[in-house]
Amino acid sequence: MRYKLFVGPKVRALRARHGWRLESCARRLGISVSYLSQIEANQRPVTDRVLMGLIETFGVPASTFEADDDQRLIADLREAVADVAGDDPIPLSELRQVAQQSPALARRFLDLHRANHRLGERLKLTEEAVSLDEATAASSLLPYEEVRDFFHFKDNYVDSLDHAAEDLAQEIGLDASGSPDMLMEMYLRERLGVRVRYAALGDVMRRYDPATHELWINASQPAATRAFQMAFHVTVANLSDLIEHELGQARFKSREAVDVCRVGLGNYAAGALLTPYRRFSASARELRHDVEQLAALFGASLEQVCHRLSTLQRPGQRGVPMYFVRLDYAGNITKRHSATRFRFARFGGACPLWNVHDAVASPDRFLVQVAAMPDNVRYLCVARAVVKRSESYLTPDRRYVLGFGCEIEHAHELVYSEGLDLKGPAAPIGTSCRICERDNCAQRAFPPVDRRLSVPQHERRTVPFRLGP
């Protein structure tokens, strides 16, 4: 089926380019003025004879009048208008009429649509970048982000809970011999009247039944995790007033953030109970922050120890300022705490040059890296992959990477600095590609949101674009 060919705007543009009046152009084409006027107004299609006359008279190739351009324009219009909210869809006939009679206007509309789309994407990315400045972004945070910022502003240390948990640890006798899980179970039974039950609970780690005063613990969990779950119940039962006071002081913007932080404070207190501040801090310095030895000494997991190291910021008794991060194997950050200037990506993946990604391919090994952020602050970065067993063939294990470290001036206090040239070259890492300031990075995945880019036409480098100021 052959479609009628309407070329009015193209003919009008060509005539204007030559500076011909309607009458003189019609004479050259051998048609009447009224016929040419109707062609230009898209009121009449052109015949094969007239089409050949247009090609010869204007001296243009036949492709100038091909209908494919109109079809592409119509297709682009359909896609664009489908992306704009409206009550009724625009009929294809109207889009075809616009493309044929007002192609310049149609292309300008498409330019505006593309500009608006880019602006929307840029706005999202800019919000992502701005949200790294917690003070300016607190009003628009998700509940988990708001809670993370709460701990960040406290230097990841909650003084009232930490002191109270340390006193409670002494009361329970956690500084004496005996496994923490057995001591927790004994305290729950004798002091709180709670009976601990063990069972296979699937993905449930802990469940309390207030009616029967039974605390069910997943039996498949390792001893350190079982102890932590019981410690959570102990601290919530004993320190709930302090937790609620901290929540009241925080002034969260949503009820969901309050609920999330209540659990977060309970977890903080449980960790502080199992690793009392003064004893843990002294042991950390004595063992040069060897997380494996600390885990064995306190009956804790590597994750619990790494997390606790990032909280040692008690006034007058500060430990080494450290960061702690947990990532899944896809690079998503599921936990992040820091008493340092180290910045984490709030959204999207972390810098691919950071050694936490290499740890995935080296399970059960500690990887150590001297790295520098774009602000030229250097860090000793340690990474270790861990596996949390599901204890079931049909349930996949949970796999994570733990990352921790400190600024280079404190690196000598960590056993992981042995044999490293702390003053030598540092791996140039960043927060994430979208907000990284580095000009020359062969691993860059995306251009930064606040930089113009240019694409060389006669040169190809590893990164196919160059960044402007």
TISE-134674 format. One line per 10 residues: for each residue x, y, z of C-alpha. Coordinates in steps of 0.2 Angstrom, whole numbers, padded with zeros to 4 digits. Layout:
BEGIN
X Y Z ~ ...
END
This chain:
BEGIN
0000 0000 0000 ~ 0007 0017 -0005 ~ 0004 0031 0007 ~ 0000 0048 0000 ~ 0015 0060 0001 ~ 0013 0076 0009 ~ 0029 0087 0008 ~ 0022 0105 0011 ~ 0034 0111 0025 ~ 0049 0105 0015
0043 0113 -0001 ~ 0040 0129 0008 ~ 0057 0129 0017 ~ 0066 0126 0000 ~ 0057 0140 -0008 ~ 0061 0152 0006 ~ 0079 0146 0005 ~ 0080 0151 -0014 ~ 0070 0167 -0011 ~ 0057 0163 -0023
0039 0170 -0022 ~ 0025 0158 -0024 ~ 0021 0163 -0042 ~ 0039 0162 -0048 ~ 0041 0145 -0040 ~ 0025 0138 -0047 ~ 0030 0144 -0065 ~ 0047 0134 -0063 ~ 0038 0119 -0057 ~ 0025 0120 -0071
0010 0120 -0060 ~ -0003 0133 -0055 ~ -0001 0145 -0040 ~ -0016 0138 -0031 ~ -0010 0120 -0033 ~ 0007 0125 -0026 ~ -0001 0134 -0011 ~ -0011 0118 -0007 ~ 0004 0108 -0008 ~ 0013 0119 0004
-0002 0119 0016 ~ -0002 0100 0015 ~ -0019 0100 0008 ~ -0014 0090 -0007 ~ -0002 0076 -0009 ~ 0011 0077 -0023 ~ 0011 0066 -0038 ~ 0026 0057 -0045 ~ 0027 0070 -0059 ~ 0027 0084 -0047
0039 0075 -0035 ~ 0052 0074 -0050 ~ 0049 0092 -0054 ~ 0053 0097 -0036 ~ 0069 0087 -0036 ~ 0075 0094 -0052 ~ 0069 0112 -0048 ~ 0077 0113 -0031 ~ 0092 0103 -0035 ~ 0090 0091 -0020
0091 0072 -0019 ~ 0076 0062 -0019 ~ 0079 0057 0000 ~ 0074 0075 0004 ~ 0056 0071 0001 ~ 0056 0053 0008 ~ 0041 0049 0020 ~ 0053 0039 0032 ~ 0058 0055 0040 ~ 0040 0059 0044
0037 0041 0051 ~ 0052 0043 0062 ~ 0045 0060 0068 ~ 0028 0053 0071 ~ 0036 0038 0081 ~ 0046 0050 0092 ~ 0030 0060 0095 ~ 0021 0045 0100 ~ 0034 0040 0113 ~ 0036 0057 0120
0017 0061 0122 ~ 0015 0043 0130 ~ 0028 0049 0143 ~ 0017 0064 0148 ~ 0003 0062 0160 ~ -0014 0066 0152 ~ -0032 0061 0153 ~ -0034 0055 0135 ~ -0021 0048 0123 ~ -0018 0059 0107
-0024 0050 0091 ~ -0011 0044 0079 ~ -0020 0055 0066 ~ -0017 0071 0076 ~ 0001 0066 0078 ~ 0003 0063 0059 ~ -0005 0079 0055 ~ 0007 0088 0067 ~ 0022 0079 0060 ~ 0017 0083 0042
0011 0101 0044 ~ 0022 0108 0058 ~ 0038 0097 0058 ~ 0048 0112 0066 ~ 0036 0114 0080 ~ 0036 0095 0083 ~ 0055 0094 0083 ~ 0055 0109 0096 ~ 0042 0099 0107 ~ 0054 0084 0106
0069 0095 0111 ~ 0059 0101 0126 ~ 0054 0084 0131 ~ 0071 0077 0130 ~ 0078 0092 0140 ~ 0064 0090 0153 ~ 0069 0071 0154 ~ 0087 0075 0156 ~ 0083 0088 0169 ~ 0073 0075 0179
0087 0063 0179 ~ 0099 0077 0184 ~ 0088 0082 0198 ~ 0087 0064 0205 ~ 0106 0063 0204 ~ 0109 0080 0211 ~ 0097 0075 0226 ~ 0108 0060 0227 ~ 0124 0070 0228 ~ 0116 0084 0240
0109 0070 0251 ~ 0128 0066 0256 ~ 0127 0083 0265 ~ 0116 0076 0279 ~ 0112 0094 0286 ~ 0104 0100 0270 ~ 0095 0084 0266 ~ 0087 0078 0282 ~ 0070 0084 0277 ~ 0068 0072 0263
0077 0056 0269 ~ 0070 0039 0270 ~ 0067 0032 0287 ~ 0083 0021 0287 ~ 0093 0036 0280 ~ 0087 0047 0294 ~ 0092 0034 0307 ~ 0109 0032 0300 ~ 0111 0051 0300 ~ 0106 0051 0318
0120 0039 0323 ~ 0132 0049 0311 ~ 0129 0065 0321 ~ 0132 0056 0337 ~ 0149 0050 0330 ~ 0141 0033 0331 ~ 0142 0033 0350 ~ 0127 0035 0362 ~ 0134 0039 0379 ~ 0120 0036 0390
0116 0019 0383 ~ 0135 0014 0382 ~ 0137 0018 0401 ~ 0121 0009 0406 ~ 0125 -0006 0396 ~ 0143 -0007 0403 ~ 0135 -0007 0421 ~ 0123 -0020 0416 ~ 0137 -0031 0409 ~ 0146 -0030 0426
0130 -0035 0435 ~ 0127 -0050 0424 ~ 0145 -0055 0426 ~ 0150 -0054 0407 ~ 0168 -0049 0412 ~ 0170 -0066 0420 ~ 0173 -0083 0413 ~ 0158 -0092 0404 ~ 0151 -0091 0387 ~ 0140 -0075 0384
0125 -0085 0377 ~ 0125 -0096 0393 ~ 0126 -0080 0404 ~ 0112 -0071 0394 ~ 0101 -0086 0396 ~ 0104 -0088 0414 ~ 0100 -0069 0417 ~ 0084 -0070 0407 ~ 0078 -0085 0417 ~ 0083 -0079 0434
0081 -0060 0434 ~ 0068 -0057 0420 ~ 0058 -0073 0422 ~ 0060 -0077 0403 ~ 0062 -0094 0397 ~ 0073 -0096 0382 ~ 0068 -0109 0369 ~ 0077 -0115 0354 ~ 0070 -0121 0337 ~ 0072 -0120 0318
0063 -0104 0314 ~ 0067 -0101 0296 ~ 0072 -0083 0293 ~ 0066 -0078 0311 ~ 0081 -0074 0322 ~ 0071 -0070 0338 ~ 0053 -0070 0343 ~ 0046 -0066 0360 ~ 0029 -0071 0367 ~ 0023 -0059 0380
0009 -0071 0386 ~ 0020 -0086 0390 ~ 0036 -0076 0393 ~ 0046 -0087 0381 ~ 0060 -0080 0370 ~ 0062 -0091 0355 ~ 0079 -0091 0347 ~ 0084 -0098 0330 ~ 0094 -0114 0335 ~ 0103 -0113 0318
0112 -0097 0322 ~ 0130 -0097 0329 ~ 0133 -0094 0347 ~ 0138 -0076 0345 ~ 0122 -0072 0336 ~ 0112 -0081 0349 ~ 0120 -0071 0362 ~ 0117 -0055 0353 ~ 0098 -0059 0351 ~ 0096 -0063 0369
0107 -0047 0374 ~ 0094 -0037 0363 ~ 0080 -0043 0374 ~ 0090 -0040 0390 ~ 0094 -0022 0386 ~ 0077 -0017 0379 ~ 0069 -0024 0396 ~ 0082 -0015 0407 ~ 0086 0001 0397 ~ 0069 0005 0388
0068 0022 0397 ~ 0085 0028 0391 ~ 0080 0022 0373 ~ 0064 0031 0373 ~ 0073 0047 0380 ~ 0085 0046 0365 ~ 0071 0044 0353 ~ 0062 0059 0360 ~ 0078 0070 0359 ~ 0081 0064 0341
0065 0073 0334 ~ 0063 0061 0319 ~ 0051 0067 0305 ~ 0042 0051 0303 ~ 0035 0037 0314 ~ 0044 0024 0304 ~ 0060 0032 0308 ~ 0056 0031 0326 ~ 0052 0013 0325 ~ 0068 0009 0315
0079 0019 0327 ~ 0071 0010 0342 ~ 0078 -0006 0335 ~ 0094 0002 0331 ~ 0096 0009 0349 ~ 0092 -0009 0355 ~ 0105 -0016 0344 ~ 0118 -0003 0349 ~ 0114 -0007 0368 ~ 0116 -0026 0365
0133 -0023 0357 ~ 0138 -0012 0371 ~ 0132 -0025 0383 ~ 0142 -0040 0375 ~ 0158 -0029 0372 ~ 0159 -0017 0388 ~ 0167 -0001 0383 ~ 0182 0000 0394 ~ 0187 -0018 0393 ~ 0184 -0019 0374
0193 -0003 0371 ~ 0208 -0009 0381 ~ 0209 -0026 0373 ~ 0207 -0018 0355 ~ 0223 -0007 0359 ~ 0232 -0022 0366 ~ 0228 -0033 0352 ~ 0231 -0019 0339 ~ 0213 -0021 0333 ~ 0215 -0038 0327
0197 -0042 0324 ~ 0199 -0061 0324 ~ 0207 -0061 0341 ~ 0194 -0049 0348 ~ 0180 -0060 0342 ~ 0188 -0075 0351 ~ 0191 -0065 0367 ~ 0173 -0058 0368 ~ 0163 -0073 0360 ~ 0157 -0061 0346
0156 -0062 0327 ~ 0168 -0053 0316 ~ 0154 -0041 0311 ~ 0150 -0037 0329 ~ 0168 -0033 0333 ~ 0170 -0022 0317 ~ 0154 -0013 0321 ~ 0160 -0010 0339 ~ 0177 -0003 0334 ~ 0167 0011 0325
0159 0016 0341 ~ 0174 0019 0352 ~ 0171 0038 0354 ~ 0168 0040 0373 ~ 0174 0057 0378 ~ 0190 0056 0387 ~ 0192 0038 0382 ~ 0192 0039 0363 ~ 0198 0024 0353 ~ 0205 0025 0336
0192 0033 0325 ~ 0186 0020 0312 ~ 0173 0017 0299 ~ 0163 0001 0297 ~ 0153 -0004 0282 ~ 0144 -0020 0276 ~ 0140 -0024 0258 ~ 0131 -0038 0249 ~ 0140 -0046 0234 ~ 0131 -0034 0222
0139 -0019 0230 ~ 0124 -0013 0240 ~ 0129 -0005 0256 ~ 0118 -0013 0270 ~ 0126 -0005 0285 ~ 0138 0010 0287 ~ 0145 0018 0302 ~ 0159 0030 0304 ~ 0169 0040 0316 ~ 0180 0046 0302
0178 0058 0287 ~ 0176 0043 0276 ~ 0161 0045 0265 ~ 0150 0031 0259 ~ 0138 0031 0244 ~ 0120 0034 0249 ~ 0113 0027 0233 ~ 0120 0016 0220 ~ 0137 0006 0220 ~ 0153 0011 0229
0169 0015 0220 ~ 0175 0000 0210 ~ 0193 0004 0215 ~ 0189 0001 0234 ~ 0196 -0016 0240 ~ 0179 -0021 0247 ~ 0174 -0027 0229 ~ 0190 -0038 0228 ~ 0186 -0047 0244 ~ 0172 -0056 0235
0184 -0066 0225 ~ 0195 -0069 0240 ~ 0184 -0077 0254 ~ 0191 -0079 0271 ~ 0206 -0068 0268 ~ 0209 -0050 0274 ~ 0213 -0038 0260 ~ 0222 -0022 0265 ~ 0223 -0006 0255 ~ 0231 0011 0257
0218 0023 0248 ~ 0215 0041 0246 ~ 0199 0050 0243 ~ 0197 0065 0232 ~ 0199 0077 0247 ~ 0217 0069 0248 ~ 0213 0061 0265 ~ 0222 0044 0265 ~ 0215 0028 0274 ~ 0220 0011 0279
0206 0000 0272 ~ 0203 -0018 0277 ~ 0190 -0029 0269 ~ 0185 -0047 0272 ~ 0171 -0058 0265 ~ 0160 -0068 0277 ~ 0146 -0081 0274 ~ 0131 -0082 0286 ~ 0126 -0100 0284 ~ 0108 -0104 0282
0110 -0122 0289 ~ 0098 -0128 0275 ~ 0101 -0135 0258 ~ 0086 -0127 0251 ~ 0090 -0109 0258 ~ 0104 -0099 0251 ~ 0118 -0093 0262 ~ 0119 -0074 0265 ~ 0136 -0067 0259 ~ 0143 -0051 0264
0159 -0041 0264 ~ 0164 -0032 0279 ~ 0175 -0016 0277 ~ 0183 -0006 0291 ~ 0198 0006 0292 ~ 0205 0022 0299 ~ 0214 0037 0293 ~ 0232 0034 0289 ~ 0239 0044 0304 ~ 0231 0030 0315
0236 0015 0304 ~ 0251 0010 0314 ~ 0239 0006 0328 ~ 0231 -0008 0317 ~ 0239 -0025 0315 ~ 0234 -0024 0297 ~ 0247 -0010 0293 ~ 0262 -0022 0295 ~ 0273 -0022 0280 ~ 0264 -0008 0271
0272 0008 0265 ~ 0260 0020 0273 ~ 0268 0035 0265 ~ 0269 0027 0248 ~ 0257 0028 0233 ~ 0238 0026 0238 ~ 0224 0019 0227 ~ 0214 0034 0221 ~ 0196 0029 0227 ~ 0180 0040 0228
0162 0039 0235 ~ 0153 0035 0219 ~ 0155 0039 0200 ~ 0140 0051 0200 ~ 0148 0063 0212 ~ 0167 0058 0211 ~ 0178 0074 0207 ~ 0192 0064 0199 ~ 0196 0069 0181 ~ 0206 0054 0175
0199 0037 0181 ~ 0200 0023 0169 ~ 0186 0014 0180 ~ 0173 0028 0179 ~ 0156 0021 0175 ~ 0146 0037 0173 ~ 0151 0056 0172 ~ 0148 0066 0187 ~ 0132 0076 0189 ~ 0139 0093 0190
0152 0092 0176 ~ 0150 0095 0157 ~ 0157 0082 0146 ~ 0163 0081 0128 ~ 0166 0066 0117 ~ 0181 0067 0105 ~ 0177 0062 0087 ~ 0194 0056 0082 ~ 0201 0048 0098 ~ 0195 0034 0109
0201 0032 0127 ~ 0196 0019 0140 ~ 0183 0032 0146 ~ 0174 0038 0130 ~ 0171 0056 0136 ~ 0181 0070 0144 ~ 0175 0081 0158 ~ 0174 0099 0158 ~ 0176 0111 0172
END
